[in-house]
Amino acid sequence: MTGPPRPLLAYYGDDFTGSTDVMESLARSGLRTALFLRPPAPGDLAGRFGGLQAVGVAGTSRSMSPARMEAALPPAFEALGRLNPSIVHYKTCSTFDSSPEVGSIGRAIELGRGCFGEGFVPLVVGAPILGRYCVFGNLFASAGGETHRLDRHPTMRRHPVTPMDEADLRLHLARQTGLPIGLVSVLDLDDPRPGAAWEAVRAGIDSGAEVQLFDVIDDRHLRRIGEVIWRHASGSPRPVFAAGSSGLEYALVAHWRAAGMLPGPGTGPVSPAGPVDRLAVVSGSCSPTTRDQIRQSLRDGFVGVEVRADALIDPARAEGERVRAVRRGLDGLSGSPGVVVSSAIGPDDPGIAETLGRGRSLGLSPAEARDRLGEQLGLILRELVDAAGLRRVVVAGGDTSGHAARQLGIDALEFVMPTAPGSPLCRASSGRASVDGLEIVLKGGQVGRDDYFGKVLRGEP
């Protein structure tokens, strides 16, 4: 008797929004993919989830200390390894924001190598579809119609937790790990000789590189990178461990399609999901992009519910503030197309400093304060869904998304429709009747145009 077919790929996402980004890239390429909130066992890939070709786990390691990573990541990696995929991917944010103290990508790579062996770790961060480009090891990211070197990016250089002051990813990563880091550059990828990119990888290995960063500017580079990584994985008797953004999946899909492993020309037209009568948005994002989306939604008739984040992280005040927010949210839903419950309006909101100050007075680290805030925002959304019978919601902010999904009781997500690069509309599976079948977007703070919430309400791709 044979077991279920071997997945091509399994991945652990370091936050929820990035995890749905990977699911979207795979599902739109024709690979049946499900994103779980906990690592599935081999027996879980049957019944409703039979025939999966790719499996994801949505994690929260982007906000973890190295000590918390050491407790959380090896069991997750080992569980994914038991599914026997060809590749296990530690999925990072495409802006690579991390530090030695918070969300250390270097420590995650070390832990992954400890689980899967000592071979080189492919690292792909550039993703042109997301406006992310890596050139001679330096990461560039687009924002506001312009492309910025990461250390000059208007948002990332000011990130409240992990500001990016170094664009060279080799130097940035070297602060987090002692593993030697090599580079497969644009010149290697543009070399027309057959096998030239693989030769560059081999040269890096011979020089001692244990992590190999790949430059990416365009889709041609992605296809060559995918060819190299799949060659490496196909020759391995056990899962190959890789790291980086969803650029890794875009690279693999480009190669699989060129090699005839996937049918069709790629992503085609997508049917709209259609409108719902009401939409609830919960935002813990401090991004200027989300700020502009909130302001536009209010102009479009949504009701704004600003919550006191400093109260939500305080055990003595949290319940009262949550009850007030839910009551105002339900009132808003009764006479408007939607509500936006937000803990901050942009990076300059004075409530951010007040919340950090209140957290310090309570003896909380910034990470602990963020966790408490995310949990409370998740509870607010859960109560709105249960009381109003909502069928579609949006969560803005990576940390908030993780907590909200857990508070809702979601078991797994599958792709429904794209809404903006990296933030698809998904359908939830849950043992809770009010949540099973719920459509949800877990949106990164920097994703989407000003009218984003209205588009999701209308179900427009």
C-alpha positions in Angstrom: 0.0 0.0 0.0 1.4 3.4 -1.0 1.2 6.6 0.9 0.2 10.0 -0.3 2.4 11.5 -3.1 5.5 13.3 -2.1 4.9 17.1 -2.0 7.3 19.1 -4.2 7.7 21.7 -1.5 6.9 22.5 2.1 7.5 25.8 3.8 7.5 27.6 7.1 6.5 31.2 6.9 8.1 33.6 9.4 4.8 35.6 9.5 1.2 35.1 8.3 1.1 37.6 5.5 4.3 36.2 3.9 2.9 32.7 4.3 -0.2 33.6 2.2 2.1 35.3 -0.3 3.8 31.9 -1.0 0.5 30.1 -1.1 -0.7 32.5 -3.8 2.4 32.1 -5.9 2.0 28.3 -5.9 -1.7 28.1 -6.2 -1.9 30.5 -9.1 0.7 28.3 -10.9 -1.6 25.3 -10.7 -0.1 23.6 -7.6 -2.7 22.6 -5.0 -1.5 24.2 -1.8 -2.8 24.6 1.7 -1.5 26.7 4.5 -1.8 25.2 8.0 -1.5 27.0 11.3 0.2 24.0 12.8 2.6 21.5 11.1 0.4 18.8 9.7 1.2 15.1 10.1 1.5 12.9 7.0 -2.0 11.5 7.8 -3.5 15.0 7.7 -2.8 15.1 3.9 -5.9 13.1 3.1 -9.6 13.7 2.8 -10.2 17.4 2.5 -6.5 18.0 1.9 -5.7 14.9 -0.2 -3.5 15.5 -3.2 -1.6 18.6 -2.0 1.5 19.4 -4.0 2.7 22.0 -1.6 2.2 22.5 2.1 2.8 25.6 4.2 2.9 26.4 7.9 2.2 30.0 9.0 4.5 30.9 11.8 5.4 34.0 13.8 9.2 33.7 14.0 9.7 37.1 12.5 8.9 38.6 15.9 10.8 35.9 18.0 14.0 36.1 19.9 16.7 33.6 19.0 15.9 31.6 22.2 12.2 31.4 21.2 13.3 30.3 17.7 15.4 27.5 19.2 12.3 26.2 20.9 9.8 26.7 18.0 11.6 26.1 14.7 13.3 22.6 15.0 10.0 20.8 15.8 8.3 22.6 12.9 11.1 21.8 10.5 11.2 18.2 11.6 7.4 17.9 11.1 7.7 19.3 7.6 10.6 16.9 6.9 8.3 13.9 7.8 6.1 14.9 4.9 9.2 14.0 2.7 9.0 17.1 0.4 11.9 17.7 -2.1 12.5 21.2 -0.5 11.8 22.7 2.9 11.8 26.5 2.7 12.2 28.9 5.6 10.2 31.8 4.1 11.3 35.3 5.1 9.8 38.7 4.4 10.9 40.1 1.0 12.4 43.1 2.7 14.6 40.7 4.9 14.0 42.9 7.9 15.5 41.1 10.9 18.2 41.6 13.5 20.4 39.5 15.8 17.8 40.0 18.6 14.4 39.8 16.7 13.5 37.5 13.8 17.1 36.4 13.2 17.2 34.9 9.8 20.8 33.8 10.4 19.7 31.7 13.5 16.8 30.2 11.5 19.2 29.1 8.8 21.5 27.5 11.4 18.6 25.6 12.9 17.4 24.5 9.5 20.8 23.1 8.6 20.9 21.3 11.9 17.6 19.5 10.9 18.4 18.8 7.3 22.1 18.3 7.0 25.2 20.3 6.1 24.6 21.0 2.4 24.6 24.6 1.1 21.5 26.7 1.8 20.1 28.5 -1.3 19.0 32.0 -0.4 16.6 33.9 -2.8 15.2 37.2 -1.7 14.5 39.2 -4.9 11.0 38.9 -6.2 10.3 41.2 -9.2 6.6 40.8 -9.0 6.7 42.3 -5.5 9.1 45.1 -6.6 12.1 43.4 -4.9 15.5 43.2 -6.6 18.9 41.9 -5.5 21.9 43.2 -7.4 25.5 42.3 -6.4 24.1 41.2 -3.0 22.2 44.5 -2.4 18.5 44.5 -1.9 16.2 47.1 -3.5 12.5 47.6 -2.8 9.9 49.6 -4.6 7.6 52.0 -2.8 5.5 54.9 -4.1 6.4 54.4 -7.7 10.1 54.5 -7.0 12.7 51.8 -6.2 15.0 52.4 -3.3 18.1 50.7 -1.9 16.8 49.1 1.3 18.8 51.3 3.6 17.2 54.3 2.0 13.7 52.9 1.7 11.2 55.3 3.3 9.5 52.7 5.4 12.1 50.0 6.0 14.9 52.3 7.2 12.4 53.5 9.8 10.9 50.1 10.8 9.9 50.4 14.5 11.4 47.0 15.4 14.0 46.0 12.8 15.1 49.1 10.9 17.2 48.2 7.9 20.5 50.2 7.9 22.4 47.8 5.6 21.3 46.9 2.0 24.0 44.3 1.4 22.3 41.1 2.5 25.6 39.3 3.0 26.7 42.0 5.6 23.3 42.1 7.1 23.1 38.3 7.5 26.7 38.2 8.8 25.5 40.0 11.9 23.2 37.1 12.7 25.3 34.0 11.8 28.9 33.0 11.4 28.1 30.8 8.4 30.1 31.8 5.3 27.9 33.5 2.7 28.6 33.3 -1.1 27.0 35.1 -4.0 25.7 34.0 -7.4 25.6 37.3 -9.1 23.8 38.8 -12.0 26.9 38.2 -14.1 26.9 34.5 -13.3 23.1 34.3 -14.1 23.6 36.2 -17.4 26.5 34.0 -18.5 25.1 32.3 -21.6 27.2 29.1 -21.2 25.1 26.0 -20.3 25.6 25.2 -16.6 27.3 28.5 -15.9 25.1 29.3 -12.9 25.7 25.8 -11.4 29.5 26.4 -11.9 29.2 29.5 -9.8 27.4 27.6 -7.1 30.1 24.9 -7.1 32.8 27.6 -7.0 31.2 29.1 -3.9 31.0 25.7 -2.2 34.6 25.1 -3.0 35.5 28.4 -1.4 33.6 27.4 1.8 30.3 29.2 1.3 27.5 27.4 3.3 24.8 29.9 2.3 24.5 31.0 -1.4 22.7 34.3 -2.0 21.3 34.6 -5.6 20.9 38.0 -7.3 17.5 38.6 -9.0 16.5 41.3 -11.4 14.0 39.7 -13.8 12.1 36.6 -14.7 15.1 35.2 -16.7 17.1 35.1 -13.5 14.3 33.4 -11.7 14.2 30.6 -14.2 17.9 30.0 -14.0 17.9 30.1 -10.2 15.0 27.6 -10.2 16.9 25.3 -12.5 20.0 25.4 -10.2 18.0 24.8 -7.0 15.9 22.0 -8.4 19.1 20.3 -9.7 20.4 20.4 -6.2 17.2 19.1 -4.7 16.7 16.4 -7.3 20.0 14.9 -6.5 19.4 14.8 -2.7 18.0 11.7 -0.9 16.5 14.0 1.8 14.7 17.3 1.8 17.0 20.3 0.8 16.7 23.3 3.1 16.4 26.7 1.5 15.7 30.3 2.8 14.4 33.6 1.5 11.3 35.2 0.2 8.6 33.9 -2.2 11.1 34.7 -4.9 12.2 31.0 -4.3 8.8 29.7 -5.2 8.6 32.0 -8.3 12.0 30.7 -9.3 11.0 27.0 -8.9 7.7 27.5 -10.7 9.5 29.2 -13.6 11.8 26.2 -14.0 9.1 23.6 -13.4 7.0 25.2 -16.2 10.0 25.5 -18.6 10.8 21.8 -17.9 7.2 20.7 -18.6 6.5 19.7 -15.0 3.6 22.2 -14.8 0.8 22.5 -17.4 -0.2 25.7 -19.1 1.4 29.1 -19.6 1.2 30.3 -16.0 -1.2 32.6 -14.2 -4.2 33.4 -16.2 -7.4 35.4 -15.7 -8.9 35.1 -12.3 -12.6 35.0 -11.6 -13.7 37.7 -9.1 -15.0 36.5 -5.8 -17.9 38.9 -6.0 -19.2 41.4 -3.3 -20.2 40.9 0.2 -22.6 43.2 2.0 -20.2 44.0 4.9 -16.5 43.9 5.6 -14.6 44.1 8.9 -11.0 45.3 8.8 -8.7 44.9 11.9 -5.3 46.7 11.6 -2.3 46.6 13.8 -0.1 48.0 11.1 1.9 51.3 11.5 2.7 51.5 7.8 2.0 54.7 5.8 0.4 52.5 3.1 -2.2 51.1 5.5 -2.7 54.6 6.9 -3.7 55.9 3.5 -5.9 52.8 3.0 -7.7 53.5 6.2 -8.3 57.2 5.3 -9.6 56.3 1.9 -12.0 53.7 3.3 -13.4 56.3 5.7 -14.0 58.6 2.7 -15.8 55.6 1.0 -18.2 55.2 3.9 -16.5 52.8 6.2 -16.7 53.5 10.0 -13.4 54.0 11.8 -13.0 52.5 15.3 -9.7 53.6 16.8 -8.7 51.6 19.8 -6.3 52.5 22.6 -3.4 50.1 22.1 -1.9 51.1 25.5 -5.2 49.9 27.1 -5.3 46.7 25.2 -1.9 45.6 26.4 -2.8 46.4 30.0 -4.6 43.4 31.8 -6.5 45.8 34.0 -8.0 47.8 31.0 -8.0 45.3 28.1 -11.4 43.8 28.5 -13.1 47.2 28.8 -11.4 48.6 25.8 -12.2 45.4 23.8 -15.9 45.5 24.7 -16.0 49.2 23.7 -14.4 48.4 20.3 -16.7 45.5 19.6 -19.8 47.5 20.5 -18.7 50.4 18.2 -17.8 47.9 15.5 -21.2 46.3 15.5 -22.9 49.7 15.5 -20.8 50.6 12.5 -21.6 47.4 10.6 -25.3 47.9 11.1 -25.4 51.0 8.9 -22.3 51.0 6.7 -20.4 48.9 4.2 -17.7 48.1 6.7 -15.6 49.0 9.7 -11.9 49.5 10.3 -10.7 48.8 13.8 -7.1 50.2 14.1 -4.5 50.5 16.8 -2.5 53.2 14.9 -2.9 55.5 11.9 0.6 55.5 10.3 4.1 55.6 11.7 3.7 59.0 13.4 0.7 58.1 15.4 1.4 59.3 19.0 -0.3 56.2 20.3 2.7 54.1 19.3 5.0 55.8 21.8 2.3 55.7 24.4 1.9 52.0 24.0 5.6 51.3 24.1 5.8 53.4 27.3 2.9 51.6 28.9 4.5 48.3 28.0 7.8 49.3 29.7 5.8 50.3 32.8 4.2 46.9 32.8 7.6 45.2 32.5 6.9 44.0 28.9 9.5 43.8 26.1 8.4 45.4 22.8 7.8 41.8 21.5 5.6 40.9 24.4 3.6 44.2 24.0 3.1 43.4 20.3 1.9 39.9 21.2 -0.6 41.2 23.7 -1.9 43.8 21.2 -2.2 41.2 18.5 -4.1 38.8 20.7 -6.6 41.5 21.7 -7.1 42.7 18.1 -7.7 39.0 17.2 -10.3 38.7 19.9 -12.1 41.8 18.7 -12.3 40.3 15.2 -13.5 37.0 16.5 -16.3 38.7 18.4 -17.3 40.8 15.4 -17.4 37.7 13.1 -19.4 35.7 15.6 -21.9 38.4 16.5 -22.4 39.9 13.0 -22.2 36.7 10.9 -19.5 38.1 8.7 -18.3 36.1 5.7 -15.3 38.3 4.7 -12.6 40.1 6.7 -9.2 41.7 6.4 -6.4 41.8 8.8 -3.6 44.3 8.2 -0.1 43.7 9.7 2.0 40.6 9.8 2.1 40.1 13.6 -1.6 41.0 13.9 -2.5 38.5 11.2 -0.9 35.6 13.1 -2.7 36.4 16.3 -6.0 37.0 14.6 -5.9 33.7 12.7 -5.3 31.8 15.9 -8.0 33.6 17.8 -10.5 32.9 15.0 -9.7 29.2 15.3 -8.5 28.7 11.7 -6.9 25.3 10.9 -5.9 25.9 7.3 -6.3 28.3 4.4 -6.6 27.9 0.7 -6.3 30.4 -2.1 -9.5 32.1 -3.5 -8.4 35.2 -5.5 -5.5 37.7 -5.7 -6.1 41.2 -4.3 -2.6 42.7 -4.4 0.8 41.0 -4.8 1.4 38.8 -1.8 -2.0 39.3 -0.1 -4.6 36.9 -1.5 -8.2 36.4 -0.5 -8.2 33.0 1.2 -10.9 30.6 2.4 -10.6 29.2 6.0 -11.1 25.7 7.2 -12.0 25.5 10.9 -13.8 23.4 13.4 -15.7 26.6 14.4 -18.9 26.8 12.3 -18.8 30.6 12.3 -15.3 30.6 10.8 -15.4 27.5 8.5 -15.6 29.0 4.9 -14.8 32.5 6.1 -13.0 34.5 3.4 -10.0 36.4 4.9 -7.1 38.5 3.7 -4.0 38.7 5.8 -2.4 41.8 4.4 1.2 43.1 4.8 1.3 46.7 6.0 2.9 47.9 2.8 0.7 46.1 0.3 -2.1 47.5 -1.8 -3.4 50.8 -3.2 -5.4 53.4 -1.3 -8.8 51.8 -2.3 -7.7 48.3 -1.2 -10.4 47.7 1.4 -13.1 48.8 -1.0 -11.8 46.4 -3.6 -11.9 43.5 -1.1 -15.4 44.4 -0.1 -16.4 44.3 -3.8 -14.4 41.0 -4.4 -12.4 42.5 -7.2 -9.0 41.0 -8.1 
